[in-house]
Amino acid sequence: MSGNQNRRDVSGNRRDGYKVTSQGKVTDTASTQKEAEARAKAQVSDAGGGQVYIHRPDGKIRDADTVHPGNESPVRDTKH
């Protein structure tokens, strides 16, 4: 298998809703970004930890969070 199975991406917009994807496949949908992010973090947590990436509507990464027990960087996250 290729790719990171413990990574989820959240993308979408207010009009069309938000989707959670893993390796390019939709694993969940939500009407708000906050709800989609929570679902993505739950999926990653259930898989043993990893990364959740939140994307802007243009596809650029807006934020990334490590879900424990993933490999957290020792650098303190100052965005939250």
N, C-alpha and C positions, 0 to 999 in steps of 0.2 A: 504494500500500500504506500502511496505517496501522500505528501501533505501532512499537516498537523491536525490530527483528529481532536485535539483539545483546544481548538481555536474556534471561536464563533465571531461572525461579522454581523453588525446591525446596520441596515441601510434602509432608505426609503424617504418618504416625505409626508407632510401632514395630510395632503389631499388623497394620496393612494394608500397610506398606511405604511407600516414598517415590517421588515422581514428579518428573520434570523437565519443565517446560512452557515453551513459547515461544508467545506470542500466544494463550494459552488452549488450545493443543494439546499433548498429551503427546508428548515427544520421546524419553523414556527412563524406565526405572524401576529401582529398586534396593532391596535389603532393609535397608540402613542409610543414615542421613542423610549420613554422611561419604562413602560411595560415591556417592550421588546428587549431592552437592556437587562432587566431583571430576569426574564426568561432565558436569555443567553447565559447569564451568570449562573443560573440554576443548572443549566445543561452542562456547562463546563465543570461546575462543582461536582455534579453527579459522575462525571467522567474522570475525576481525580485531580482536577485543577488544570489551569492553563490560561489562555489569553482571550479577552473580549475586546474587539476593535469596533469603535463607533465611527461611522462614516458620514460625511456631509453629503447633501444631495448631489454634488458634483463628483463624488466618489473618493475625495481625499479623506484621509484619516483625521478625525477631529480629536479623538481621545482613545486611549488604550488602558485597560486595567488587567492586572493579574489576579486571578482567582486562586486562592490557596487550595492545595499545597503546591502550586506552580512555582517556577523558579523566579522569585521576586528579585529585582535588582536592589543592591544595597543603597542606591541613591534614593533619597526621600522624594516622594511624589508631592510636589507643591501645588498641583492643579486642584486638589480637593481639600 
